[in-house]
């Protein structure tokens, strides 16, 4: 029998594309969002920090 280690997550940093999908599927569980602006000279376009009302369990 294989055991999957699940960790509760209350905050998560996601990309804008992931946030759109997340906001559609988990709209009732999102407590707060904060935009993290991109760093000058960086290779990404920034990120979004999502805080959940109830923990979300993710396999690690």
HELIX and SHEET records of a PDB file:
HELIX    1   1 UNK A   16  UNK A   25  1                                  10    
HELIX    2   2 UNK A   27  UNK A   29  5                                   3    
SHEET    1   A 3 UNK A   6  UNK A  14  0                                        
SHEET    2   A 3 UNK A  47  UNK A  59 -1                                        
SHEET    3   A 3 UNK A  30  UNK A  36 -1                                        
END                                                                             
